[in-house]
């Protein structure tokens, strides 16, 4: 009888541990980029960045604010976060389903597909944009893997962006305000 009771208790504890791992961490708050700890793409020219994150049980909304250095040689620079659309606010569904939205840009309305996946204590956010240019249809995919430090005061975002020009990778380290 003791064995059965012990076995049942162990199964319950393991089930609770598995359930707790599937629950996403709470990323809510205001986060400031620590440039000294980050590994940024040299073309990004980020001077400062702030993320305001609001999270519920159903979704996560990210509002970025980026200040950029002037382009070298007075040239034309790409605006905002990754170029197309600048500092755009996005809301991802935390149920694993894709969300479709539109982004207003210099090229007009651009369809954007958003997806969030929570696995292994990390949150993966993917956005895909397909748009028409003079050179034809192009797709840009951005994948961010978010993880929190044990004390919840540091957010690390591993970011990879794939465009027709190639892939750029960066690591953004944020501290909670």
DRENMI-267964 format. One record per atom (N, C-alpha, C): residue in three letters; atom name; x, y, z. Coordinates in Angstrom, 1 decimal. Atoms other than C-alpha are relative to their C-alpha. Layout:
BEGIN
code ala&site CA&u X&v Y&w Z
...
//
This chain:
BEGIN
code unk&site N&u 0.8&v -1.2&w 0.0
code unk&site CA&u 0.0&v 0.0&w 0.0
code unk&site C&u 0.9&v 1.3&w 0.0
code unk&site N&u -0.9&v -1.2&w -0.1
code unk&site CA&u 2.9&v 2.4&w 0.9
code unk&site C&u 0.6&v 0.2&w -1.4
code unk&site N&u -0.6&v -0.1&w 1.3
code unk&site CA&u 4.5&v 1.6&w -2.5
code unk&site C&u -1.0&v 0.7&w -1.0
code unk&site N&u 1.0&v -0.5&w 0.9
code unk&site CA&u 1.3&v 2.4&w -4.4
code unk&site C&u -0.2&v 1.5&w 0.3
code unk&site N&u 0.1&v -1.4&w -0.4
code unk&site CA&u 0.9&v 5.7&w -2.4
code unk&site C&u 1.2&v 0.8&w -0.4
code unk&site N&u -1.2&v -0.7&w 0.4
code unk&site CA&u 4.5&v 6.6&w -3.0
code unk&site C&u 0.1&v 0.2&w -1.5
code unk&site N&u 0.0&v 0.0&w 1.5
code unk&site CA&u 4.2&v 5.8&w -6.7
code unk&site C&u -0.9&v 1.1&w -0.5
code unk&site N&u 1.0&v -1.0&w 0.5
code unk&site CA&u 1.1&v 7.9&w -7.1
code unk&site C&u 0.5&v 1.4&w 0.3
code unk&site N&u -0.5&v -1.3&w -0.3
code unk&site CA&u 2.7&v 10.8&w -5.3
code unk&site C&u 1.1&v 0.5&w -0.9
code unk&site N&u -1.1&v -0.3&w 0.9
code unk&site CA&u 5.8&v 10.6&w -7.5
code unk&site C&u -0.6&v 0.4&w -1.4
code unk&site N&u 0.6&v -0.3&w 1.3
code unk&site CA&u 3.6&v 10.6&w -10.6
code unk&site C&u -0.6&v 1.4&w 0.0
code unk&site N&u 0.6&v -1.3&w -0.1
code unk&site CA&u 1.7&v 13.6&w -9.4
code unk&site C&u 1.1&v 1.1&w 0.0
code unk&site N&u -1.0&v -1.0&w 0.0
code unk&site CA&u 4.9&v 15.5&w -8.7
code unk&site C&u 0.7&v 0.2&w -1.4
code unk&site N&u -0.6&v -0.1&w 1.3
code unk&site CA&u 6.4&v 14.7&w -12.1
code unk&site C&u -1.0&v 0.7&w -1.0
code unk&site N&u 1.0&v -0.7&w 0.9
code unk&site CA&u 3.1&v 15.8&w -13.8
code unk&site C&u 0.0&v 1.5&w 0.3
code unk&site N&u 0.0&v -1.4&w -0.4
code unk&site CA&u 3.2&v 19.1&w -11.9
code unk&site C&u 1.3&v 0.7&w -0.6
code unk&site N&u -1.2&v -0.5&w 0.5
code unk&site CA&u 6.8&v 19.6&w -12.9
code unk&site C&u 0.0&v 0.2&w -1.5
code unk&site N&u 0.1&v -0.1&w 1.5
code unk&site CA&u 6.1&v 19.0&w -16.6
code unk&site C&u -1.0&v 1.1&w -0.3
code unk&site N&u 0.9&v -1.1&w 0.2
code unk&site CA&u 3.1&v 21.3&w -16.4
code unk&site C&u 0.6&v 1.4&w 0.2
code unk&site N&u -0.6&v -1.3&w -0.3
code unk&site CA&u 5.1&v 24.1&w -14.8
code unk&site C&u 1.0&v 0.4&w -1.1
code unk&site N&u -0.9&v -0.4&w 1.1
code unk&site CA&u 7.7&v 23.9&w -17.6
code unk&site C&u -0.7&v 0.5&w -1.2
code unk&site N&u 0.7&v -0.4&w 1.2
code unk&site CA&u 5.1&v 24.4&w -20.3
code unk&site C&u -0.6&v 1.4&w 0.2
code unk&site N&u 0.5&v -1.4&w -0.2
code unk&site CA&u 3.8&v 27.6&w -18.6
code unk&site C&u 1.1&v 1.0&w -0.3
code unk&site N&u -1.0&v -1.0&w 0.4
code unk&site CA&u 5.6&v 30.5&w -20.2
code unk&site C&u 0.4&v 0.9&w 1.2
code unk&site N&u -0.5&v -1.0&w -1.0
code unk&site CA&u 7.7&v 32.8&w -18.0
code unk&site C&u -0.8&v 1.3&w -0.2
code unk&site N&u 0.7&v -1.3&w 0.2
code unk&site CA&u 6.2&v 36.2&w -17.4
code unk&site C&u 1.1&v 1.1&w -0.4
code unk&site N&u -1.0&v -1.0&w 0.6
code unk&site CA&u 8.2&v 38.7&w -19.6
code unk&site C&u -0.5&v 1.4&w 0.2
code unk&site N&u 0.6&v -1.4&w -0.2
code unk&site CA&u 6.0&v 41.7&w -18.6
code unk&site C&u 1.0&v 0.9&w 0.6
code unk&site N&u -0.8&v -1.0&w -0.6
code unk&site CA&u 7.7&v 44.9&w -17.9
code unk&site C&u 0.7&v 0.9&w -1.0
code unk&site N&u -0.8&v -0.8&w 0.9
code unk&site CA&u 10.0&v 47.5&w -19.3
code unk&site C&u 1.4&v -0.4&w 0.0
code unk&site N&u -1.3&v 0.6&w 0.2
code unk&site CA&u 13.3&v 46.2&w -20.6
code unk&site C&u 0.9&v 1.0&w -0.7
code unk&site N&u -1.0&v -0.8&w 0.7
code unk&site CA&u 16.4&v 48.3&w -21.5
code unk&site C&u 1.2&v -0.8&w -0.5
code unk&site N&u -1.1&v 0.8&w 0.6
code unk&site CA&u 19.1&v 47.0&w -23.8
code unk&site C&u 1.3&v 0.4&w 0.7
code unk&site N&u -1.3&v -0.2&w -0.5
code unk&site CA&u 22.5&v 46.6&w -22.2
code unk&site C&u 1.0&v -0.3&w -1.2
code unk&site N&u -0.8&v 0.1&w 1.3
code unk&site CA&u 24.7&v 47.3&w -25.3
code unk&site C&u 1.3&v -0.7&w 0.4
code unk&site N&u -1.3&v 0.5&w -0.4
code unk&site CA&u 27.9&v 46.3&w -23.4
code unk&site C&u 0.0&v -1.6&w 0.1
code unk&site N&u 0.1&v 1.5&w -0.1
code unk&site CA&u 26.6&v 42.7&w -22.9
code unk&site C&u -0.6&v -0.6&w -1.2
code unk&site N&u 0.7&v 0.5&w 1.2
code unk&site CA&u 24.8&v 42.4&w -26.3
code unk&site C&u 1.1&v -0.2&w -1.1
code unk&site N&u -0.8&v 0.2&w 1.3
code unk&site CA&u 26.3&v 41.1&w -29.6
code unk&site C&u -0.9&v 0.4&w -1.1
code unk&site N&u 0.9&v -0.5&w 1.0
code unk&site CA&u 24.7&v 43.3&w -32.2
code unk&site C&u 0.6&v -0.1&w -1.4
code unk&site N&u -0.5&v -0.1&w 1.4
code unk&site CA&u 24.9&v 43.2&w -36.0
code unk&site C&u 0.5&v 1.4&w -0.2
code unk&site N&u -0.6&v -1.3&w 0.2
code unk&site CA&u 27.2&v 46.0&w -37.0
code unk&site C&u -0.9&v 1.0&w -0.9
code unk&site N&u 0.9&v -0.9&w 0.9
code unk&site CA&u 24.6&v 47.3&w -39.6
code unk&site C&u -1.2&v 0.5&w 0.8
code unk&site N&u 1.2&v -0.5&w -0.7
code unk&site CA&u 21.9&v 47.8&w -36.9
code unk&site C&u 0.2&v 1.4&w 0.6
code unk&site N&u -0.3&v -1.3&w -0.5
code unk&site CA&u 23.6&v 50.9&w -35.5
code unk&site C&u -0.9&v 0.4&w 1.2
code unk&site N&u 0.9&v -0.2&w -1.1
code unk&site CA&u 21.5&v 50.6&w -32.3
code unk&site C&u 0.8&v 0.9&w 1.0
code unk&site N&u -0.6&v -0.8&w -1.1
code unk&site CA&u 22.3&v 53.4&w -29.8
code unk&site C&u -0.7&v -0.3&w 1.3
code unk&site N&u 0.7&v 0.4&w -1.2
code unk&site CA&u 19.6&v 52.4&w -27.3
code unk&site C&u -1.3&v -0.7&w -0.5
code unk&site N&u 1.3&v 0.7&w 0.3
code unk&site CA&u 16.5&v 50.1&w -27.2
code unk&site C&u -0.7&v -0.2&w 1.3
code unk&site N&u 0.9&v 0.3&w -1.2
code unk&site CA&u 13.6&v 49.7&w -24.8
code unk&site C&u -1.1&v -0.8&w -0.6
code unk&site N&u 1.1&v 0.8&w 0.3
code unk&site CA&u 11.0&v 47.0&w -24.9
code unk&site C&u -1.0&v 0.2&w 1.1
code unk&site N&u 1.0&v 0.0&w -1.0
code unk&site CA&u 7.7&v 47.4&w -23.2
code unk&site C&u -0.9&v -1.2&w -0.3
code unk&site N&u 0.7&v 1.3&w 0.2
code unk&site CA&u 6.1&v 44.0&w -22.8
code unk&site C&u -1.2&v -0.2&w 0.9
code unk&site N&u 1.2&v 0.3&w -0.7
code unk&site CA&u 2.6&v 43.2&w -21.7
code unk&site C&u -0.4&v -1.4&w -0.3
code unk&site N&u 0.3&v 1.5&w 0.2
code unk&site CA&u 1.7&v 39.5&w -21.2
code unk&site C&u -1.2&v -0.4&w 0.9
code unk&site N&u 1.1&v 0.6&w -0.7
code unk&site CA&u -1.5&v 37.8&w -20.3
code unk&site C&u 0.1&v -1.5&w -0.2
code unk&site N&u -0.1&v 1.4&w 0.2
code unk&site CA&u -2.3&v 34.1&w -20.2
code unk&site C&u -0.2&v -0.4&w -1.4
code unk&site N&u 0.3&v 0.3&w 1.4
code unk&site CA&u -3.4&v 34.3&w -23.8
code unk&site C&u 0.9&v 0.6&w -1.0
code unk&site N&u -0.8&v -0.6&w 1.0
code unk&site CA&u -1.0&v 36.6&w -25.5
code unk&site C&u 1.2&v 0.9&w 0.6
code unk&site N&u -1.1&v -0.9&w -0.4
code unk&site CA&u 2.2&v 38.8&w -25.3
code unk&site C&u 0.1&v 1.1&w -1.1
code unk&site N&u -0.2&v -1.2&w 0.9
code unk&site CA&u 2.5&v 42.3&w -26.8
code unk&site C&u 1.3&v 0.6&w 0.3
code unk&site N&u -1.3&v -0.6&w -0.1
code unk&site CA&u 5.8&v 43.8&w -27.5
code unk&site C&u 0.0&v 1.3&w -0.7
code unk&site N&u -0.1&v -1.3&w 0.6
code unk&site CA&u 6.3&v 47.5&w -28.1
code unk&site C&u 1.5&v 0.5&w 0.1
code unk&site N&u -1.4&v -0.4&w 0.0
code unk&site CA&u 9.9&v 48.3&w -29.1
code unk&site C&u 0.2&v 1.5&w -0.3
code unk&site N&u -0.4&v -1.4&w 0.3
code unk&site CA&u 11.5&v 51.8&w -29.1
code unk&site C&u 1.5&v 0.0&w -0.2
code unk&site N&u -1.4&v 0.1&w 0.3
code unk&site CA&u 14.8&v 52.0&w -30.8
code unk&site C&u 0.6&v 1.4&w -0.4
code unk&site N&u -0.7&v -1.2&w 0.4
code unk&site CA&u 17.2&v 55.0&w -31.1
code unk&site C&u 1.3&v -0.5&w -0.7
code unk&site N&u -1.1&v 0.5&w 0.8
code unk&site CA&u 19.8&v 54.5&w -33.9
code unk&site C&u 1.0&v 1.2&w -0.2
code unk&site N&u -1.1&v -1.0&w 0.4
code unk&site CA&u 23.1&v 56.2&w -34.7
code unk&site C&u -0.2&v 0.4&w -1.4
code unk&site N&u 0.1&v -0.4&w 1.4
code unk&site CA&u 23.3&v 58.2&w -37.9
code unk&site C&u 0.7&v -0.9&w -0.9
code unk&site N&u -0.7&v 0.9&w 0.9
code unk&site CA&u 24.2&v 56.2&w -40.9
code unk&site C&u 1.4&v 0.5&w -0.4
code unk&site N&u -1.3&v -0.4&w 0.4
code unk&site CA&u 27.9&v 56.3&w -41.9
code unk&site C&u 0.0&v 0.8&w -1.3
code unk&site N&u -0.1&v -0.8&w 1.2
code unk&site CA&u 28.9&v 58.8&w -44.6
code unk&site C&u -1.3&v 0.7&w -0.4
code unk&site N&u 1.2&v -0.7&w 0.3
code unk&site CA&u 25.5&v 60.4&w -44.4
code unk&site C&u -1.0&v -0.7&w -0.9
code unk&site N&u 0.9&v 0.8&w 0.9
code unk&site CA&u 23.9&v 57.6&w -46.4
code unk&site C&u -1.3&v -0.3&w 0.6
code unk&site N&u 1.4&v 0.3&w -0.4
code unk&site CA&u 20.4&v 56.4&w -46.3
code unk&site C&u 0.1&v -1.3&w 0.9
code unk&site N&u 0.0&v 1.1&w -0.9
code unk&site CA&u 19.8&v 54.0&w -43.4
code unk&site C&u -1.3&v -0.7&w 0.0
code unk&site N&u 1.3&v 0.8&w -0.2
code unk&site CA&u 17.3&v 51.3&w -42.7
code unk&site C&u -0.6&v 0.5&w 1.3
code unk&site N&u 0.6&v -0.4&w -1.2
code unk&site CA&u 14.8&v 52.4&w -40.2
code unk&site C&u -0.5&v -1.1&w 0.9
code unk&site N&u 0.6&v 0.9&w -0.9
code unk&site CA&u 13.6&v 50.7&w -37.1
code unk&site C&u 0.6&v -1.3&w 0.2
code unk&site N&u -0.5&v 1.4&w -0.4
code unk&site CA&u 13.9&v 47.1&w -36.0
code unk&site C&u 0.0&v -0.9&w -1.2
code unk&site N&u -0.1&v 0.9&w 1.1
code unk&site CA&u 15.1&v 45.1&w -39.0
code unk&site C&u -0.4&v 0.7&w -1.3
code unk&site N&u 0.3&v -0.6&w 1.3
code unk&site CA&u 14.2&v 47.7&w -41.6
code unk&site C&u -1.5&v 0.2&w -0.3
code unk&site N&u 1.4&v -0.1&w 0.5
code unk&site CA&u 10.7&v 47.1&w -42.9
code unk&site C&u -1.0&v 0.2&w 1.2
code unk&site N&u 1.0&v -0.2&w -1.0
code unk&site CA&u 8.1&v 48.7&w -40.6
code unk&site C&u 0.6&v 0.7&w 1.3
code unk&site N&u -0.5&v -0.7&w -1.2
code unk&site CA&u 10.5&v 50.2&w -38.0
code unk&site C&u -0.4&v -0.7&w 1.3
code unk&site N&u 0.4&v 0.5&w -1.3
code unk&site CA&u 9.5&v 49.8&w -34.4
code unk&site C&u -1.5&v -0.3&w 0.1
code unk&site N&u 1.4&v 0.4&w 0.1
code unk&site CA&u 6.3&v 47.9&w -34.9
code unk&site C&u -0.4&v -0.7&w 1.2
code unk&site N&u 0.6&v 0.7&w -1.1
code unk&site CA&u 4.1&v 46.7&w -32.1
code unk&site C&u -0.7&v -1.3&w -0.5
code unk&site N&u 0.6&v 1.3&w 0.4
code unk&site CA&u 3.1&v 43.0&w -32.4
code unk&site C&u -0.5&v -0.7&w 1.3
code unk&site N&u 0.7&v 0.8&w -1.1
code unk&site CA&u 0.8&v 40.8&w -30.3
code unk&site C&u 0.0&v -1.4&w -0.5
code unk&site N&u -0.1&v 1.4&w 0.3
code unk&site CA&u 1.6&v 37.1&w -30.4
code unk&site C&u -1.0&v -0.8&w 0.9
code unk&site N&u 0.8&v 0.9&w -0.8
code unk&site CA&u -0.9&v 34.4&w -29.3
code unk&site C&u 0.9&v -1.0&w 0.7
code unk&site N&u -0.8&v 1.0&w -0.8
code unk&site CA&u 0.5&v 32.1&w -26.6
code unk&site C&u -0.5&v -1.4&w -0.1
code unk&site N&u 0.5&v 1.3&w 0.2
code unk&site CA&u -1.6&v 29.2&w -27.7
code unk&site C&u 0.7&v -0.9&w -1.1
code unk&site N&u -0.8&v 0.7&w 1.0
code unk&site CA&u 0.9&v 28.2&w -30.4
code unk&site C&u -0.6&v 0.2&w -1.4
code unk&site N&u 0.7&v -0.2&w 1.4
code unk&site CA&u -1.5&v 29.3&w -33.3
code unk&site C&u 0.6&v 1.2&w -0.6
code unk&site N&u -0.5&v -1.2&w 0.8
code unk&site CA&u -0.4&v 31.7&w -36.0
code unk&site C&u -1.0&v 1.1&w 0.1
code unk&site N&u 0.9&v -1.2&w 0.0
code unk&site CA&u -1.8&v 35.2&w -35.9
code unk&site C&u 0.4&v 0.8&w -1.3
code unk&site N&u -0.3&v -0.8&w 1.2
code unk&site CA&u -2.1&v 37.3&w -39.1
code unk&site C&u -0.4&v 1.4&w 0.3
code unk&site N&u 0.3&v -1.4&w -0.2
code unk&site CA&u -1.9&v 41.0&w -39.1
code unk&site C&u 0.6&v 0.8&w -1.2
code unk&site N&u -0.6&v -0.8&w 1.1
code unk&site CA&u -0.8&v 43.9&w -41.4
code unk&site C&u 0.9&v 1.0&w 0.6
code unk&site N&u -1.0&v -1.0&w -0.4
code unk&site CA&u 2.1&v 46.3&w -41.1
code unk&site C&u 0.0&v 1.1&w -1.0
code unk&site N&u -0.1&v -1.1&w 0.9
code unk&site CA&u 1.9&v 49.7&w -42.6
code unk&site C&u 1.5&v 0.4&w -0.2
code unk&site N&u -1.4&v -0.3&w 0.3
code unk&site CA&u 5.2&v 50.5&w -44.4
code unk&site C&u 0.0&v 1.0&w -1.2
code unk&site N&u -0.2&v -0.9&w 1.2
code unk&site CA&u 6.6&v 52.7&w -47.2
code unk&site C&u -0.6&v -0.7&w -1.2
code unk&site N&u 0.5&v 0.8&w 1.2
code unk&site CA&u 5.4&v 49.9&w -49.6
code unk&site C&u -1.5&v -0.2&w 0.1
code unk&site N&u 1.5&v 0.2&w -0.2
code unk&site CA&u 1.8&v 50.0&w -48.3
code unk&site C&u -0.1&v -1.1&w 1.1
code unk&site N&u 0.3&v 1.0&w -1.1
code unk&site CA&u 0.2&v 47.3&w -46.1
code unk&site C&u 0.7&v -1.3&w -0.4
code unk&site N&u -0.8&v 1.3&w 0.2
code unk&site CA&u 2.4&v 44.2&w -45.7
code unk&site C&u -0.6&v -1.0&w 1.0
code unk&site N&u 0.5&v 1.0&w -0.9
code unk&site CA&u 0.9&v 41.0&w -44.4
code unk&site C&u 1.1&v -0.6&w 0.9
code unk&site N&u -1.0&v 0.5&w -1.0
code unk&site CA&u 2.7&v 39.6&w -41.3
code unk&site C&u -0.7&v -1.2&w 0.7
code unk&site N&u 0.5&v 1.2&w -0.8
code unk&site CA&u 2.3&v 36.1&w -39.8
code unk&site C&u 0.9&v -0.1&w 1.2
code unk&site N&u -0.7&v 0.1&w -1.3
code unk&site CA&u 3.2&v 35.8&w -36.1
code unk&site C&u -0.3&v -1.3&w 0.6
code unk&site N&u 0.2&v 1.2&w -0.7
code unk&site CA&u 3.8&v 32.7&w -34.1
code unk&site C&u 0.9&v -0.1&w 1.2
code unk&site N&u -0.8&v 0.1&w -1.2
code unk&site CA&u 4.9&v 32.1&w -30.5
code unk&site C&u -0.1&v -1.5&w 0.4
code unk&site N&u 0.0&v 1.4&w -0.5
code unk&site CA&u 6.0&v 28.7&w -29.2
code unk&site C&u 0.8&v 0.0&w 1.3
code unk&site N&u -0.7&v 0.1&w -1.3
code unk&site CA&u 6.9&v 28.0&w -25.5
code unk&site C&u 0.5&v -1.4&w 0.1
code unk&site N&u -0.6&v 1.3&w -0.2
code unk&site CA&u 9.3&v 25.1&w -25.0
code unk&site C&u 1.3&v 0.1&w 0.7
code unk&site N&u -1.2&v 0.1&w -0.7
code unk&site CA&u 12.0&v 24.2&w -22.6
code unk&site C&u 0.4&v 1.3&w 0.8
code unk&site N&u -0.2&v -1.2&w -0.8
code unk&site CA&u 11.6&v 27.4&w -20.5
code unk&site C&u 0.4&v 1.2&w -0.9
code unk&site N&u -0.3&v -1.1&w 0.9
code unk&site CA&u 12.2&v 29.6&w -23.6
code unk&site C&u -1.3&v 0.3&w -0.9
code unk&site N&u 1.1&v -0.4&w 0.9
code unk&site CA&u 9.7&v 31.5&w -25.8
code unk&site C&u 0.6&v 0.4&w -1.3
code unk&site N&u -0.5&v -0.3&w 1.3
code unk&site CA&u 10.3&v 31.5&w -29.5
code unk&site C&u -1.1&v 0.8&w -0.8
code unk&site N&u 0.9&v -0.8&w 0.8
code unk&site CA&u 8.7&v 34.3&w -31.5
code unk&site C&u 0.5&v 0.1&w -1.4
code unk&site N&u -0.3&v -0.1&w 1.5
code unk&site CA&u 8.6&v 34.2&w -35.3
code unk&site C&u -0.9&v 0.9&w -0.7
code unk&site N&u 0.8&v -0.8&w 0.9
code unk&site CA&u 7.4&v 36.8&w -37.7
code unk&site C&u 0.5&v -0.1&w -1.4
code unk&site N&u -0.3&v 0.1&w 1.4
code unk&site CA&u 7.2&v 36.4&w -41.4
code unk&site C&u -0.8&v 1.0&w -0.8
code unk&site N&u 0.6&v -1.0&w 0.9
code unk&site CA&u 6.6&v 39.2&w -43.9
code unk&site C&u 0.3&v -0.3&w -1.4
code unk&site N&u -0.2&v 0.2&w 1.5
code unk&site CA&u 6.1&v 38.8&w -47.6
code unk&site C&u -0.6&v 1.2&w -0.7
code unk&site N&u 0.4&v -1.3&w 0.6
code unk&site CA&u 6.0&v 41.9&w -49.7
code unk&site C&u 0.5&v 0.0&w -1.5
code unk&site N&u -0.4&v -0.1&w 1.4
code unk&site CA&u 6.3&v 42.9&w -53.4
code unk&site C&u 0.9&v 1.2&w -0.1
code unk&site N&u -0.9&v -1.1&w 0.3
code unk&site CA&u 9.2&v 45.0&w -54.6
code unk&site C&u 0.2&v 0.1&w -1.5
code unk&site N&u -0.3&v -0.1&w 1.4
code unk&site CA&u 10.5&v 46.1&w -58.0
code unk&site C&u 0.6&v -1.2&w -0.5
code unk&site N&u -0.7&v 1.2&w 0.4
code unk&site CA&u 12.5&v 42.9&w -58.0
code unk&site C&u -0.8&v -1.2&w 0.2
code unk&site N&u 0.9&v 1.1&w -0.3
code unk&site CA&u 9.5&v 40.7&w -57.2
code unk&site C&u -0.3&v -0.2&w 1.4
code unk&site N&u 0.4&v 0.3&w -1.4
code unk&site CA&u 8.1&v 39.1&w -54.1
code unk&site C&u 1.2&v -0.4&w 0.9
code unk&site N&u -1.1&v 0.3&w -0.9
code unk&site CA&u 10.4&v 38.9&w -51.1
code unk&site C&u -0.6&v -0.4&w 1.4
code unk&site N&u 0.4&v 0.4&w -1.3
code unk&site CA&u 10.1&v 37.3&w -47.7
code unk&site C&u 1.1&v 0.2&w 1.0
code unk&site N&u -0.9&v -0.2&w -1.1
code unk&site CA&u 11.7&v 38.3&w -44.4
code unk&site C&u -0.5&v -0.7&w 1.2
code unk&site N&u 0.4&v 0.7&w -1.2
code unk&site CA&u 11.6&v 36.0&w -41.4
code unk&site C&u 0.9&v 0.4&w 1.1
code unk&site N&u -0.7&v -0.3&w -1.2
code unk&site CA&u 12.6&v 37.0&w -37.9
code unk&site C&u -0.3&v -1.0&w 1.0
code unk&site N&u 0.3&v 1.0&w -1.1
code unk&site CA&u 13.0&v 34.4&w -35.2
code unk&site C&u 0.8&v 0.5&w 1.2
code unk&site N&u -0.6&v -0.5&w -1.2
code unk&site CA&u 13.7&v 35.5&w -31.6
code unk&site C&u -0.3&v -1.1&w 1.1
code unk&site N&u 0.2&v 0.9&w -1.1
code unk&site CA&u 14.3&v 33.1&w -28.7
code unk&site C&u 0.3&v 0.7&w 1.3
code unk&site N&u -0.1&v -0.8&w -1.2
code unk&site CA&u 13.6&v 34.7&w -25.4
code unk&site C&u 0.2&v -0.9&w 1.2
code unk&site N&u -0.2&v 0.7&w -1.3
code unk&site CA&u 14.9&v 33.5&w -22.0
code unk&site C&u 0.3&v 1.0&w 1.1
code unk&site N&u -0.2&v -0.9&w -1.1
code unk&site CA&u 14.9&v 35.0&w -18.6
code unk&site C&u 1.1&v -0.6&w 1.0
code unk&site N&u -0.9&v 0.4&w -1.0
code unk&site CA&u 17.6&v 34.8&w -15.9
code unk&site C&u -0.8&v -0.6&w 1.1
code unk&site N&u 0.7&v 0.7&w -1.1
code unk&site CA&u 16.8&v 32.8&w -12.8
code unk&site C&u -0.7&v 1.1&w 0.9
code unk&site N&u 0.6&v -1.0&w -0.8
code unk&site CA&u 16.1&v 36.1&w -10.9
code unk&site C&u -1.0&v 0.9&w -0.7
code unk&site N&u 1.0&v -0.7&w 0.8
code unk&site CA&u 13.9&v 37.4&w -13.7
code unk&site C&u 0.4&v 1.5&w -0.3
code unk&site N&u -0.4&v -1.3&w 0.3
code unk&site CA&u 15.9&v 40.6&w -14.1
code unk&site C&u 0.8&v 0.2&w -1.3
code unk&site N&u -0.8&v 0.0&w 1.3
code unk&site CA&u 17.8&v 39.8&w -17.3
code unk&site C&u -0.8&v -0.8&w -1.0
code unk&site N&u 0.7&v 0.7&w 1.1
code unk&site CA&u 16.1&v 39.0&w -20.6
code unk&site C&u 1.1&v -0.1&w -1.1
code unk&site N&u -0.9&v 0.2&w 1.2
code unk&site CA&u 18.3&v 37.5&w -23.4
code unk&site C&u -0.9&v -0.4&w -1.2
code unk&site N&u 0.8&v 0.2&w 1.2
code unk&site CA&u 16.9&v 37.6&w -26.9
code unk&site C&u 1.0&v -0.4&w -1.1
code unk&site N&u -0.8&v 0.4&w 1.1
code unk&site CA&u 18.7&v 35.5&w -29.5
code unk&site C&u -0.8&v 0.2&w -1.3
code unk&site N&u 0.8&v -0.4&w 1.1
code unk&site CA&u 17.6&v 37.0&w -32.8
code unk&site C&u 0.7&v -0.3&w -1.3
code unk&site N&u -0.5&v 0.4&w 1.3
code unk&site CA&u 18.0&v 35.7&w -36.3
code unk&site C&u -1.0&v 0.5&w -1.1
code unk&site N&u 0.9&v -0.5&w 1.0
code unk&site CA&u 16.7&v 37.5&w -39.4
code unk&site C&u 0.5&v -0.5&w -1.4
code unk&site N&u -0.3&v 0.5&w 1.3
code unk&site CA&u 16.6&v 35.9&w -42.8
code unk&site C&u -0.7&v 0.9&w -1.1
code unk&site N&u 0.5&v -0.8&w 1.1
code unk&site CA&u 16.2&v 38.1&w -45.9
code unk&site C&u 0.6&v -0.5&w -1.3
code unk&site N&u -0.6&v 0.3&w 1.3
code unk&site CA&u 16.9&v 37.8&w -49.6
code unk&site C&u 1.5&v 0.3&w 0.0
code unk&site N&u -1.5&v -0.4&w -0.1
code unk&site CA&u 20.3&v 39.5&w -48.7
code unk&site C&u 0.8&v -0.9&w 0.9
code unk&site N&u -0.7&v 0.8&w -0.8
code unk&site CA&u 21.2&v 36.8&w -46.3
code unk&site C&u -0.5&v -0.1&w 1.4
code unk&site N&u 0.4&v 0.2&w -1.4
code unk&site CA&u 21.0&v 36.0&w -42.6
code unk&site C&u 0.8&v 0.9&w 1.0
code unk&site N&u -0.6&v -0.8&w -1.0
code unk&site CA&u 21.8&v 38.3&w -39.7
code unk&site C&u -0.3&v -0.6&w 1.4
code unk&site N&u 0.2&v 0.5&w -1.4
code unk&site CA&u 22.2&v 37.2&w -36.1
code unk&site C&u 0.5&v 1.0&w 1.0
code unk&site N&u -0.4&v -0.9&w -1.1
code unk&site CA&u 22.4&v 39.1&w -32.9
code unk&site C&u -0.5&v -0.5&w 1.3
code unk&site N&u 0.4&v 0.4&w -1.4
code unk&site CA&u 22.1&v 38.6&w -29.1
code unk&site C&u -0.2&v 1.4&w 0.7
code unk&site N&u 0.4&v -1.2&w -0.8
code unk&site CA&u 20.2&v 41.3&w -27.2
code unk&site C&u -0.1&v -0.3&w 1.4
code unk&site N&u 0.2&v 0.3&w -1.4
code unk&site CA&u 20.6&v 41.4&w -23.5
code unk&site C&u -0.6&v 1.3&w 0.7
code unk&site N&u 0.7&v -1.1&w -0.6
code unk&site CA&u 18.1&v 43.5&w -21.6
code unk&site C&u -0.1&v -0.1&w 1.5
code unk&site N&u 0.2&v 0.0&w -1.5
code unk&site CA&u 17.8&v 44.5&w -17.9
code unk&site C&u -1.4&v 0.6&w 0.2
code unk&site N&u 1.3&v -0.5&w -0.3
code unk&site CA&u 14.5&v 45.1&w -16.3
code unk&site C&u 0.1&v 1.3&w 0.7
code unk&site N&u 0.0&v -1.4&w -0.6
code unk&site CA&u 13.7&v 48.7&w -15.4
code unk&site C&u -0.7&v 0.0&w 1.3
//
